[in-house]
Amino acid sequence: MQNSELIHTEKIVADRKVFFIDLKENARGKVVKITEDVSGNRDTIMVPAEILDEFIAALNDVKKASDGE
């Protein structure tokens, strides 16, 4: 995302992985950038802010399935 402004960031450390969750904004709107860093190797996905409710609901469904619900 070129010329994007960082609005908020969170960091989660899990064993040898670090996750960065950044809320950014540019001229096209807001996006959540999720980056996984494993020993210096990074993978990133971008989630448009307007679908965050759907994205979080899907993650909650996956968590429920993981918990055996």
N, CA, C and O atoms as a printed pandas DataFrame, in Angstrom:
     atom_number atom_name residue_name chain_id  residue_number  x_coord  y_coord  z_coord
0              1         N          MET        A               1    0.846   -1.184    0.000
1              2        CA          MET        A               1    0.000    0.000    0.000
2              3         C          MET        A               1    0.881    1.234    0.000
3              4         O          MET        A               1    1.486    1.563    1.020
4              5         N          GLN        A               2    0.960    1.900   -1.094
5              6        CA          GLN        A               2    1.782    3.084   -1.165
6              7         C          GLN        A               2    1.052    4.261   -0.542
7              8         O          GLN        A               2   -0.173    4.359   -0.613
8              9         N          ASN        A               3    1.830    5.162    0.076
9             10        CA          ASN        A               3    1.286    6.374    0.687
10            11         C          ASN        A               3    0.163    6.072    1.672
11            12         O          ASN        A               3   -0.836    6.790    1.727
12            13         N          SER        A               4    0.332    5.009    2.447
13            14        CA          SER        A               4   -0.691    4.660    3.421
14            15         C          SER        A               4   -0.277    5.145    4.798
15            16         O          SER        A               4    0.905    5.179    5.140
16            17         N          GLU        A               5   -1.274    5.517    5.572
17            18        CA          GLU        A               5   -1.060    6.009    6.921
18            19         C          GLU        A               5   -1.428    4.909    7.915
19            20         O          GLU        A               5   -2.512    4.329    7.841
20            21         N          LEU        A               6   -0.516    4.630    8.843
21            22        CA          LEU        A               6   -0.784    3.644    9.885
22            23         C          LEU        A               6   -1.693    4.276   10.931
23            24         O          LEU        A               6   -1.363    5.310   11.512
24            25         N          ILE        A               7   -2.845    3.642   11.165
25            26        CA          ILE        A               7   -3.817    4.141   12.137
26            27         C          ILE        A               7   -3.666    3.427   13.473
27            28         O          ILE        A               7   -3.722    4.048   14.534
28            29         N          HIS        A               8   -3.473    2.105   13.404
29            30        CA          HIS        A               8   -3.379    1.303   14.631
30            31         C          HIS        A               8   -2.588    0.044   14.310
31            32         O          HIS        A               8   -2.626   -0.445   13.181
32            33         N          THR        A               9   -1.869   -0.484   15.301
33            34        CA          THR        A               9   -1.133   -1.723   15.105
34            35         C          THR        A               9   -1.201   -2.591   16.356
35            36         O          THR        A               9   -1.261   -2.088   17.478
36            37         N          GLU        A              10   -1.191   -3.889   16.143
37            38        CA          GLU        A              10   -1.133   -4.871   17.225
38            39         C          GLU        A              10   -0.048   -5.881   16.866
39            40         O          GLU        A              10    0.239   -6.104   15.690
40            41         N          LYS        A              11    0.550   -6.488   17.885
41            42        CA          LYS        A              11    1.597   -7.490   17.683
42            43         C          LYS        A              11    1.284   -8.698   18.557
43            44         O          LYS        A              11    0.989   -8.562   19.745
44            45         N          ILE        A              12    1.354   -9.877   17.954
45            46        CA          ILE        A              12    1.117  -11.126   18.679
46            47         C          ILE        A              12    2.343  -12.009   18.488
47            48         O          ILE        A              12    2.770  -12.255   17.360
48            49         N          VAL        A              13    2.906  -12.482   19.594
49            50        CA          VAL        A              13    4.068  -13.368   19.538
50            51         C          VAL        A              13    3.619  -14.763   19.940
51            52         O          VAL        A              13    3.026  -14.950   21.003
52            53         N          ALA        A              14    3.905  -15.753   19.079
53            54        CA          ALA        A              14    3.533  -17.137   19.344
54            55         C          ALA        A              14    4.711  -18.025   18.944
55            56         O          ALA        A              14    4.969  -18.231   17.758
56            57         N          ASP        A              15    5.418  -18.545   19.939
57            58        CA          ASP        A              15    6.607  -19.359   19.688
58            59         C          ASP        A              15    7.588  -18.590   18.809
59            60         O          ASP        A              15    8.064  -17.523   19.197
60            61         N          ARG        A              16    7.890  -19.122   17.634
61            62        CA          ARG        A              16    8.860  -18.458   16.759
62            63         C          ARG        A              16    8.199  -17.566   15.714
63            64         O          ARG        A              16    8.876  -17.027   14.839
64            65         N          LYS        A              17    6.888  -17.408   15.800
65            66        CA          LYS        A              17    6.148  -16.570   14.860
66            67         C          LYS        A              17    5.764  -15.254   15.522
67            68         O          LYS        A              17    5.495  -15.196   16.722
68            69         N          VAL        A              18    5.745  -14.210   14.721
69            70        CA          VAL        A              18    5.253  -12.916   15.166
70            71         C          VAL        A              18    4.216  -12.468   14.142
71            72         O          VAL        A              18    4.467  -12.497   12.938
72            73         N          PHE        A              19    3.056  -12.056   14.627
73            74        CA          PHE        A              19    1.999  -11.548   13.761
74            75         C          PHE        A              19    1.844  -10.055   14.012
75            76         O          PHE        A              19    1.774   -9.609   15.157
76            77         N          PHE        A              20    1.791   -9.295   12.933
77            78        CA          PHE        A              20    1.523   -7.864   13.007
78            79         C          PHE        A              20    0.172   -7.626   12.357
79            80         O          PHE        A              20   -0.077   -8.086   11.243
80            81         N          ILE        A              21   -0.695   -6.912   13.048
81            82        CA          ILE        A              21   -2.013   -6.584   12.519
82            83         C          ILE        A              21   -2.094   -5.064   12.486
83            84         O          ILE        A              21   -2.176   -4.408   13.525
84            85         N          ASP        A              22   -2.070   -4.517   11.276
85            86        CA          ASP        A              22   -2.019   -3.070   11.092
86            87         C          ASP        A              22   -3.270   -2.570   10.398
87            88         O          ASP        A              22   -3.689   -3.128    9.384
88            89         N          LEU        A              23   -3.864   -1.522   10.939
89            90        CA          LEU        A              23   -4.953   -0.822   10.266
90            91         C          LEU        A              23   -4.335    0.374    9.566
91            92         O          LEU        A              23   -3.705    1.224   10.196
92            93         N          LYS        A              24   -4.527    0.428    8.245
93            94        CA          LYS        A              24   -3.940    1.491    7.441
94            95         C          LYS        A              24   -5.028    2.162    6.616
95            96         O          LYS        A              24   -6.104    1.607    6.395
96            97         N          GLU        A              25   -4.712    3.376    6.169
97            98        CA          GLU        A              25   -5.650    4.099    5.309
98            99         C          GLU        A              25   -4.880    4.817    4.219
99           100         O          GLU        A              25   -3.802    5.365    4.450
100          101         N          ASN        A              26   -5.457    4.803    3.022
101          102        CA          ASN        A              26   -4.910    5.585    1.915
102          103         C          ASN        A              26   -6.082    6.214    1.172
103          104         O          ASN        A              26   -7.208    6.209    1.670
104          105         N          ALA        A              27   -5.830    6.743    0.011
105          106        CA          ALA        A              27   -6.872    7.437   -0.749
106          107         C          ALA        A              27   -8.033    6.517   -1.133
107          108         O          ALA        A              27   -9.148    6.990   -1.349
108          109         N          ARG        A              28   -7.781    5.213   -1.218
109          110        CA          ARG        A              28   -8.835    4.259   -1.595
110          111         C          ARG        A              28   -9.648    3.766   -0.403
111          112         O          ARG        A              28  -10.691    3.143   -0.597
112          113         N          GLY        A              29   -9.200    4.027    0.827
113          114        CA          GLY        A              29   -9.939    3.595    2.003
114          115         C          GLY        A              29   -9.053    2.914    3.026
115          116         O          GLY        A              29   -7.828    3.041    2.998
116          117         N          LYS        A              30   -9.699    2.185    3.935
117          118        CA          LYS        A              30   -8.983    1.515    5.023
118          119         C          LYS        A              30   -8.799    0.032    4.707
119          120         O          LYS        A              30   -9.625   -0.591    4.041
120          121         N          VAL        A              31   -7.693   -0.507    5.204
121          122        CA          VAL        A              31   -7.394   -1.915    5.006
122          123         C          VAL        A              31   -6.664   -2.438    6.237
123          124         O          VAL        A              31   -5.915   -1.705    6.882
124          125         N          VAL        A              32   -6.886   -3.706    6.558
125          126        CA          VAL        A              32   -6.143   -4.365    7.623
126          127         C          VAL        A              32   -5.075   -5.223    6.947
127          128         O          VAL        A              32   -5.371   -6.077    6.111
128          129         N          LYS        A              33   -3.845   -4.975    7.330
129          130        CA          LYS        A              33   -2.704   -5.717    6.797
130          131         C          LYS        A              33   -2.248   -6.683    7.881
131          132         O          LYS        A              33   -1.874   -6.258    8.974
132          133         N          ILE        A              34   -2.277   -7.978    7.588
133          134        CA          ILE        A              34   -1.878   -9.003    8.541
134          135         C          ILE        A              34   -0.597   -9.637    8.027
135          136         O          ILE        A              34   -0.565  -10.218    6.942
136          137         N          THR        A              35    0.458   -9.516    8.823
137          138        CA          THR        A              35    1.767  -10.033    8.417
138          139         C          THR        A              35    2.221  -11.086    9.413
139          140         O          THR        A              35    2.160  -10.881   10.625
140          141         N          GLU        A              36    2.678  -12.219    8.884
141          142        CA          GLU        A              36    3.269  -13.282    9.686
142          143         C          GLU        A              36    4.768  -13.258    9.427
143          144         O          GLU        A              36    5.204  -13.327    8.278
144          145         N          ASP        A              37    5.546  -13.160   10.480
145          146        CA          ASP        A              37    7.009  -13.179   10.358
146          147         C          ASP        A              37    7.523  -14.431   11.063
147          148         O          ASP        A              37    7.321  -14.608   12.265
148          149         N          VAL        A              38    8.194  -15.299   10.297
149          150        CA          VAL        A              38    8.783  -16.516   10.840
150          151         C          VAL        A              38   10.270  -16.482   10.489
151          152         O          VAL        A              38   10.659  -16.699    9.342
152          153         N          SER        A              39   11.072  -16.211   11.481
153          154        CA          SER        A              39   12.531  -16.170   11.286
154          155         C          SER        A              39   12.943  -15.284   10.109
155          156         O          SER        A              39   13.831  -15.643    9.336
156          157         N          GLY        A              40   12.298  -14.139    9.979
157          158        CA          GLY        A              40   12.647  -13.194    8.925
158          159         C          GLY        A              40   11.914  -13.376    7.616
159          160         O          GLY        A              40   12.007  -12.520    6.736
160          161         N          ASN        A              41   11.184  -14.476    7.461
161          162        CA          ASN        A              41   10.358  -14.695    6.264
162          163         C          ASN        A              41    8.963  -14.159    6.543
163          164         O          ASN        A              41    8.331  -14.522    7.535
164          165         N          ARG        A              42    8.495  -13.295    5.660
165          166        CA          ARG        A              42    7.195  -12.648    5.884
166          167         C          ARG        A              42    6.179  -13.003    4.808
167          168         O          ARG        A              42    6.495  -13.080    3.621
168          169         N          ASP        A              43    4.961  -13.215    5.260
169          170        CA          ASP        A              43    3.806  -13.372    4.375
170          171         C          ASP        A              43    2.750  -12.384    4.837
171          172         O          ASP        A              43    2.569  -12.174    6.036
172          173         N          THR        A              44    2.060  -11.784    3.891
173          174        CA          THR        A              44    1.099  -10.737    4.219
174          175         C          THR        A              44   -0.198  -10.950    3.460
175          176         O          THR        A              44   -0.197  -11.367    2.302
176          177         N          ILE        A              45   -1.314  -10.656    4.136
177          178        CA          ILE        A              45   -2.604  -10.571    3.460
178          179         C          ILE        A              45   -3.207   -9.211    3.791
179          180         O          ILE        A              45   -2.916   -8.617    4.829
180          181         N          MET        A              46   -4.045   -8.742    2.893
181          182        CA          MET        A              46   -4.741   -7.470    3.080
182          183         C          MET        A              46   -6.239   -7.762    3.120
183          184         O          MET        A              46   -6.764   -8.469    2.260
184          185         N          VAL        A              47   -6.916   -7.220    4.115
185          186        CA          VAL        A              47   -8.357   -7.403    4.259
186          187         C          VAL        A              47   -9.003   -6.023    4.227
187          188         O          VAL        A              47   -8.727   -5.199    5.099
188          189         N          PRO        A              48   -9.855   -5.754    3.244
189          190        CA          PRO        A              48  -10.533   -4.459    3.210
190          191         C          PRO        A              48  -11.349   -4.252    4.486
191          192         O          PRO        A              48  -12.042   -5.164    4.936
192          193         N          ALA        A              49  -11.268   -3.068    5.060
193          194        CA          ALA        A              49  -11.946   -2.789    6.327
194          195         C          ALA        A              49  -13.454   -3.017    6.237
195          196         O          ALA        A              49  -14.088   -3.376    7.229
196          197         N          GLU        A              50  -14.032   -2.808    5.049
197          198        CA          GLU        A              50  -15.486   -2.951    4.931
198          199         C          GLU        A              50  -15.963   -4.390    5.069
199          200         O          GLU        A              50  -17.160   -4.613    5.250
200          201         N          ILE        A              51  -15.064   -5.379    4.992
201          202        CA          ILE        A              51  -15.493   -6.770    5.194
202          203         C          ILE        A              51  -14.961   -7.359    6.505
203          204         O          ILE        A              51  -14.997   -8.574    6.699
204          205         N          LEU        A              52  -14.469   -6.500    7.403
205          206        CA          LEU        A              52  -13.919   -6.996    8.664
206          207         C          LEU        A              52  -14.922   -7.802    9.475
207          208         O          LEU        A              52  -14.556   -8.816   10.070
208          209         N          ASP        A              53  -16.179   -7.374    9.513
209          210        CA          ASP        A              53  -17.180   -8.141   10.268
210          211         C          ASP        A              53  -17.287   -9.568    9.738
211          212         O          ASP        A              53  -17.340  -10.514   10.524
212          213         N          GLU        A              54  -17.320   -9.734    8.423
213          214        CA          GLU        A              54  -17.396  -11.065    7.822
214          215         C          GLU        A              54  -16.128  -11.865    8.097
215          216         O          GLU        A              54  -16.196  -13.060    8.382
216          217         N          PHE        A              55  -14.968  -11.207    8.012
217          218        CA          PHE        A              55  -13.689  -11.868    8.244
218          219         C          PHE        A              55  -13.592  -12.356    9.686
219          220         O          PHE        A              55  -13.171  -13.485    9.939
220          221         N          ILE        A              56  -13.980  -11.504   10.621
221          222        CA          ILE        A              56  -13.935  -11.870   12.045
222          223         C          ILE        A              56  -14.943  -12.973   12.343
223          224         O          ILE        A              56  -14.646  -13.880   13.121
224          225         N          ALA        A              57  -16.130  -12.914   11.739
225          226        CA          ALA        A              57  -17.135  -13.967   11.928
226          227         C          ALA        A              57  -16.596  -15.306   11.430
227          228         O          ALA        A              57  -16.797  -16.337   12.073
228          229         N          ALA        A              58  -15.916  -15.292   10.293
229          230        CA          ALA        A              58  -15.334  -16.532    9.765
230          231         C          ALA        A              58  -14.258  -17.066   10.711
231          232         O          ALA        A              58  -14.186  -18.271   10.952
232          233         N          LEU        A              59  -13.426  -16.175   11.243
233          234        CA          LEU        A              59  -12.411  -16.601   12.211
234          235         C          LEU        A              59  -13.058  -17.173   13.473
235          236         O          LEU        A              59  -12.574  -18.162   14.024
236          237         N          ASN        A              60  -14.138  -16.562   13.928
237          238        CA          ASN        A              60  -14.848  -17.083   15.097
238          239         C          ASN        A              60  -15.425  -18.466   14.812
239          240         O          ASN        A              60  -15.408  -19.332   15.687
240          241         N          ASP        A              61  -15.939  -18.687   13.596
241          242        CA          ASP        A              61  -16.454  -20.007   13.217
242          243         C          ASP        A              61  -15.333  -21.041   13.222
243          244         O          ASP        A              61  -15.523  -22.171   13.674
244          245         N          VAL        A              62  -14.169  -20.651   12.720
245          246        CA          VAL        A              62  -13.019  -21.568   12.723
246          247         C          VAL        A              62  -12.592  -21.876   14.150
247          248         O          VAL        A              62  -12.242  -23.014   14.459
248          249         N          LYS        A              63  -12.619  -20.869   15.028
249          250        CA          LYS        A              63  -12.257  -21.093   16.433
250          251         C          LYS        A              63  -13.232  -22.056   17.096
251          252         O          LYS        A              63  -12.815  -22.960   17.819
252          253         N          LYS        A              64  -14.532  -21.870   16.854
253          254        CA          LYS        A              64  -15.537  -22.778   17.415
254          255         C          LYS        A              64  -15.293  -24.208   16.943
255          256         O          LYS        A              64  -15.387  -25.149   17.732
256          257         N          ALA        A              65  -14.981  -24.372   15.661
257          258        CA          ALA        A              65  -14.702  -25.715   15.128
258          259         C          ALA        A              65  -13.459  -26.283   15.771
259          260         O          ALA        A              65  -13.395  -27.480   16.050
260          261         N          SER        A              66  -12.473  -25.441   16.009
261          262        CA          SER        A              66  -11.224  -25.878   16.652
262          263         C          SER        A              66  -11.465  -26.307   18.099
263          264         O          SER        A              66  -10.833  -27.238   18.599
264          265         N          ASP        A              67  -12.390  -25.610   18.760
265          266        CA          ASP        A              67  -12.728  -25.927   20.141
266          267         C          ASP        A              67  -13.654  -27.129   20.259
267          268         O          ASP        A              67  -13.936  -27.595   21.362
268          269         N          GLY        A              68  -14.128  -27.632   19.114
269          270        CA          GLY        A              68  -15.015  -28.803   19.116
270          271         C          GLY        A              68  -16.463  -28.453   19.331
271          272         O          GLY        A              68  -17.254  -29.321   19.702
272          273         N          GLU        A              69  -16.834  -27.225   19.113
273          274        CA          GLU        A              69  -18.234  -26.809   19.300
274          275         C          GLU        A              69  -19.061  -27.092   18.081
275          276         O          GLU        A              69  -20.258  -26.805   18.066
